[in-house]
Amino acid sequence: MLYIYFIIFSIISMFPMKKIPSPSKMLKIKNKCLNMINSNEDPFLIQNKNSLYLKNQTDFFKDKKLILLSPGGFKGFYLMGISAFIKENYVLDGYIFSGASAGAWNALLMTYKHNVSEIVNVLVNDECAKIKDAYSLEKYLKKQIIFNYKTEDFELEKLFIGLTIINNYRIKTQIYSDFENLEDAIDCCIGSSHIPYVTGNLINTYHNTYTFDGGFSKYPYLKTSPPVLHITPSMWKNINNETITARQNERLNISDYTTLFSRGKYNFKLLYEEGYNDAKLNRWYLDNIFQKK
């Protein structure tokens, strides 16, 4: 994980990476990156005491309820199972979806207008099971979605994706929306999932901006209102003690990132089924949040 921070810092500094620094130096680099990431500055968001909201869209948010979808590495398929169960069983007309990294892809899934099981079958199949790495998975997901669906099949106006970007040599959190078309939204999902040398080359650009995994940011989500639910890989852990909250896991656990280095340990279809079944098992909790179909 420190290596990833070093790569980002090297790009910002415009110095080539000649060698990996000592652990103590890496910790200093990490802390500097985190300080920059956690900065309140943001060129495209208006900030006040209570919230962050997109320019010229405040009226749109007035009656919308917010669902957050977290990063998760390959556990994104577990998140997909939870998302599919929610979409299949509850009325989501008044909701918007804010996600980062794997959560960005699942936020896109939540905006699909038709039967969610159909798109899941298109994405989670035998071809998907053969994929060996995160970069190939991103290419596969884009190919499947673009080939099988149109922009009109999605409510993209409900989609908000968090990216970590480099702007004026500083790391910032940026929330993107108002996508031109389906491919534009998918490219933003890819930008929000980019980890140098893990999901592609050293750098990735989206709209001429260097982008990195949204999970590198402290809080890569909208802050228009308190979220009604935060979908994460560990969201059910404390539910029996009734201590679960919508902001329980605002930051991605490092162990979720390391799943990207252990592809052989994960069966995508099984992860999806586990997520779906866990959501079904905890349906009583979801029933208190959403209106049933």
C-alpha positions as CSV (number, residue, x, y, z in Angstrom):
1,M,0.0,0.0,0.0
2,L,2.9,2.4,0.8
3,Y,4.2,1.6,-2.7
4,I,1.0,2.9,-4.2
5,Y,1.3,6.2,-2.3
6,F,5.0,6.5,-3.4
7,I,3.9,6.1,-7.1
8,I,1.3,8.9,-6.8
9,F,3.7,11.1,-5.0
10,S,6.3,10.6,-7.7
11,I,3.9,11.6,-10.4
12,I,2.9,14.7,-8.4
13,S,6.6,15.6,-7.9
14,M,7.4,15.0,-11.5
15,F,10.4,12.9,-10.5
16,P,11.2,9.5,-12.0
17,M,11.1,6.5,-9.6
18,K,14.7,5.4,-9.5
19,K,14.4,3.2,-6.5
20,I,11.9,2.4,-3.7
21,P,12.8,4.4,-0.7
22,S,13.3,3.1,2.9
23,P,10.2,2.2,5.0
24,S,10.6,5.4,7.1
25,K,10.7,7.5,3.9
26,M,7.7,5.7,2.6
27,L,5.8,6.5,5.7
28,K,6.6,10.2,5.3
29,I,5.4,10.0,1.7
30,K,2.2,8.2,2.7
31,N,1.4,10.9,5.4
32,K,2.1,13.7,2.9
33,C,-0.2,12.1,0.4
34,L,-2.9,11.5,3.0
35,N,-2.6,15.2,4.1
36,M,-3.1,16.3,0.5
37,I,-6.0,13.8,0.0
38,N,-7.7,15.0,3.1
39,S,-7.5,18.7,2.1
40,N,-10.8,20.5,2.1
41,E,-9.9,22.2,-1.2
42,D,-11.9,21.0,-4.2
43,P,-12.1,22.9,-7.5
44,F,-15.4,21.6,-8.7
45,L,-17.4,21.3,-5.5
46,I,-18.9,24.1,-3.4
47,Q,-18.3,23.6,0.3
48,N,-20.1,25.0,3.2
49,K,-20.2,24.0,6.9
50,N,-22.5,21.1,6.5
51,S,-22.2,19.6,3.1
52,L,-20.6,19.4,-0.3
53,Y,-22.8,19.7,-3.3
54,L,-22.4,20.1,-7.1
55,K,-22.8,23.5,-8.7
56,N,-26.2,24.2,-10.2
57,Q,-27.6,20.9,-9.0
58,T,-28.8,21.7,-5.5
59,D,-32.5,21.5,-6.4
60,F,-32.0,18.0,-7.8
61,F,-30.8,16.8,-4.4
62,K,-33.6,18.2,-2.2
63,D,-35.8,15.2,-2.2
64,K,-33.2,12.5,-2.9
65,K,-32.0,9.8,-0.5
66,L,-28.4,8.8,-0.7
67,I,-26.8,5.3,-0.9
68,L,-23.1,5.0,-0.7
69,L,-21.2,2.1,-2.3
70,S,-17.6,1.4,-1.0
71,P,-14.5,0.2,-2.7
72,G,-13.7,-3.5,-2.1
73,G,-11.2,-5.0,-4.6
74,F,-12.5,-8.3,-5.9
75,K,-15.0,-8.2,-3.1
76,G,-16.9,-5.8,-5.3
77,F,-18.7,-9.0,-6.5
78,Y,-19.9,-9.4,-2.9
79,L,-21.2,-5.8,-3.0
80,M,-22.9,-6.6,-6.3
81,G,-24.9,-9.3,-4.6
82,I,-26.0,-7.0,-1.9
83,S,-26.8,-4.3,-4.5
84,A,-28.8,-6.7,-6.7
85,F,-30.9,-7.9,-3.7
86,I,-31.7,-4.3,-2.8
87,K,-32.6,-3.4,-6.3
88,E,-34.7,-6.5,-6.8
89,N,-36.8,-6.1,-3.7
90,Y,-37.2,-2.4,-2.9
91,V,-38.5,0.8,-4.5
92,L,-35.5,3.0,-5.4
93,D,-37.2,5.8,-7.3
94,G,-36.1,8.6,-5.0
95,Y,-32.5,7.5,-4.5
96,I,-29.1,8.5,-5.8
97,F,-26.0,6.4,-5.7
98,S,-22.5,7.5,-4.9
99,G,-19.6,5.1,-5.2
100,A,-15.9,4.7,-5.6
101,S,-13.6,2.0,-7.1
102,A,-15.6,-1.2,-7.0
103,G,-18.4,0.8,-5.5
104,A,-18.5,2.9,-8.7
105,W,-19.3,-0.1,-10.8
106,N,-22.0,-1.2,-8.4
107,A,-23.5,2.3,-8.3
108,L,-23.8,2.1,-12.1
109,L,-25.6,-1.3,-11.7
110,M,-28.0,0.4,-9.3
111,T,-29.0,2.9,-12.0
112,Y,-30.0,0.1,-14.5
113,K,-33.6,0.5,-15.4
114,H,-34.6,-3.1,-16.1
115,N,-34.4,-6.5,-14.4
116,V,-31.2,-6.6,-12.4
117,S,-30.7,-10.3,-12.7
118,E,-30.4,-9.9,-16.5
119,I,-27.4,-7.6,-16.3
120,V,-25.8,-9.7,-13.5
121,N,-26.0,-12.8,-15.8
122,V,-24.3,-10.8,-18.5
123,L,-21.5,-9.8,-16.3
124,V,-21.0,-12.8,-13.9
125,N,-20.6,-15.8,-16.2
126,D,-18.1,-18.5,-17.3
127,E,-16.0,-15.9,-19.2
128,C,-15.7,-13.7,-16.2
129,A,-14.6,-16.7,-14.1
130,K,-11.5,-17.1,-16.3
131,I,-10.2,-13.6,-15.7
132,K,-6.9,-13.5,-13.9
133,D,-6.3,-9.9,-13.0
134,A,-8.1,-6.6,-12.2
135,Y,-7.1,-4.9,-15.4
136,S,-8.6,-7.6,-17.6
137,L,-11.7,-7.5,-15.4
138,E,-12.2,-3.8,-16.1
139,K,-11.8,-4.4,-19.9
140,Y,-14.2,-7.3,-19.7
141,L,-16.9,-5.3,-17.8
142,K,-16.7,-2.4,-20.2
143,K,-16.9,-4.8,-23.2
144,Q,-19.9,-6.6,-21.9
145,I,-21.8,-3.5,-20.9
146,I,-21.2,-1.5,-24.1
147,F,-22.0,-4.5,-26.3
148,N,-25.3,-5.4,-24.5
149,Y,-26.7,-2.1,-23.4
150,K,-27.5,1.5,-24.4
151,T,-27.2,4.8,-22.5
152,E,-31.0,4.8,-22.3
153,D,-31.0,1.6,-20.2
154,F,-29.5,3.5,-17.3
155,E,-30.6,6.5,-15.1
156,L,-27.2,8.1,-15.3
157,E,-28.4,11.3,-13.7
158,K,-28.5,9.3,-10.4
159,L,-24.9,8.2,-10.6
160,F,-22.0,9.9,-8.7
161,I,-18.5,8.6,-8.9
162,G,-15.6,9.5,-6.6
163,L,-12.1,9.7,-8.0
164,T,-8.8,10.7,-6.6
165,I,-7.2,13.2,-9.0
166,I,-4.1,15.2,-9.5
167,N,-4.9,18.9,-10.0
168,N,-2.2,21.6,-10.0
169,Y,0.3,19.1,-8.4
170,R,-2.1,18.3,-5.5
171,I,-4.1,15.3,-4.8
172,K,-7.8,16.0,-4.5
173,T,-11.1,14.1,-4.3
174,Q,-13.5,14.8,-7.2
175,I,-17.1,13.6,-7.6
176,Y,-18.2,13.2,-11.2
177,S,-21.7,13.1,-12.6
178,D,-23.7,14.4,-15.6
179,F,-22.2,11.8,-17.8
180,E,-22.3,12.2,-21.6
181,N,-23.3,8.6,-22.3
182,L,-22.9,5.1,-21.0
183,E,-19.3,4.8,-22.2
184,D,-18.3,8.0,-20.4
185,A,-19.8,6.6,-17.2
186,I,-17.8,3.4,-17.6
187,D,-14.6,5.2,-18.3
188,C,-15.2,7.1,-15.0
189,C,-15.6,3.8,-13.2
190,I,-12.3,2.7,-14.7
191,G,-10.7,5.9,-13.5
192,S,-12.1,5.4,-10.0
193,S,-10.6,1.9,-9.9
194,H,-7.1,2.7,-11.2
195,I,-4.3,1.5,-9.1
196,P,-0.9,2.1,-10.8
197,Y,0.6,-1.1,-12.3
198,V,-2.2,-3.2,-10.7
199,T,-5.2,-2.2,-12.9
200,G,-3.2,-1.0,-15.9
201,N,-0.3,1.3,-16.6
202,L,1.3,3.9,-14.3
203,I,-1.2,6.6,-15.1
204,N,-4.8,6.8,-16.2
205,T,-6.6,9.8,-17.5
206,Y,-10.3,10.7,-17.4
207,H,-11.3,14.0,-19.1
208,N,-7.6,14.9,-19.4
209,T,-7.1,14.5,-15.7
210,Y,-4.8,12.0,-14.0
211,T,-7.0,9.7,-11.9
212,F,-6.5,7.1,-9.2
213,D,-8.6,4.8,-7.2
214,G,-11.3,6.7,-5.4
215,G,-10.7,4.5,-2.3
216,F,-7.4,6.5,-1.8
217,S,-9.5,9.4,-0.7
218,K,-10.7,9.8,2.9
219,Y,-14.4,10.2,1.8
220,P,-15.0,9.7,-1.9
221,Y,-18.7,10.3,-1.8
222,L,-21.3,13.0,-2.0
223,K,-22.1,14.8,1.2
224,T,-25.5,16.3,0.1
225,S,-27.3,14.5,3.0
226,P,-26.6,11.8,5.5
227,P,-26.6,8.4,3.6
228,V,-29.4,6.0,4.4
229,L,-27.1,3.1,3.7
230,H,-23.4,2.5,3.2
231,I,-22.9,-0.8,1.3
232,T,-19.5,-2.3,2.2
233,P,-17.9,-5.7,2.4
234,S,-18.2,-5.8,6.2
235,M,-21.5,-4.0,6.6
236,W,-23.2,-6.9,8.4
237,K,-20.6,-7.5,11.1
238,N,-22.1,-5.5,13.9
239,I,-25.7,-5.7,12.9
240,N,-26.7,-8.1,15.6
241,N,-25.5,-5.6,18.2
242,E,-27.5,-2.9,16.5
243,T,-24.4,-0.7,16.2
244,I,-24.3,-0.6,12.4
245,T,-24.5,2.9,10.9
246,A,-24.6,4.3,7.4
247,R,-21.0,5.7,8.0
248,Q,-19.7,2.6,9.7
249,N,-16.8,2.0,7.2
250,E,-16.1,5.3,5.5
251,R,-12.6,4.2,4.5
252,L,-11.5,1.1,2.7
253,N,-9.7,-1.5,4.7
254,I,-6.3,-2.3,3.3
255,S,-7.2,-6.0,3.3
256,D,-9.9,-5.2,0.7
257,Y,-7.2,-3.7,-1.6
258,T,-5.0,-6.8,-1.2
259,T,-7.7,-8.9,-2.7
260,L,-6.5,-7.6,-6.0
261,F,-3.2,-9.4,-5.5
262,S,-4.9,-12.7,-4.7
263,R,-7.2,-13.4,-7.6
264,G,-6.9,-17.2,-7.2
265,K,-8.6,-17.0,-3.7
266,Y,-11.8,-15.6,-5.1
267,N,-14.7,-17.1,-7.0
268,F,-16.6,-14.2,-8.5
269,K,-19.9,-16.0,-8.8
270,L,-19.7,-17.4,-5.2
271,L,-18.9,-13.9,-3.9
272,Y,-22.0,-12.5,-5.7
273,E,-24.1,-15.3,-4.2
274,E,-22.8,-14.7,-0.7
275,G,-23.5,-11.0,-1.0
276,Y,-27.0,-11.7,-2.2
277,N,-27.7,-14.3,0.5
278,D,-26.3,-12.2,3.3
279,A,-28.5,-9.3,2.3
280,K,-31.5,-11.7,2.2
281,L,-30.5,-13.0,5.7
282,N,-30.4,-9.4,7.0
283,R,-33.6,-8.3,5.1
284,W,-35.2,-7.2,8.4
285,Y,-32.6,-4.4,8.6
286,L,-33.2,-3.3,5.0
287,D,-36.9,-3.4,5.5
288,N,-36.5,-0.6,8.0
289,I,-34.8,1.6,5.4
290,F,-36.6,0.9,2.1
291,Q,-40.1,0.6,0.8
292,K,-40.8,-3.0,-0.4
293,K,-41.9,-3.5,-4.0
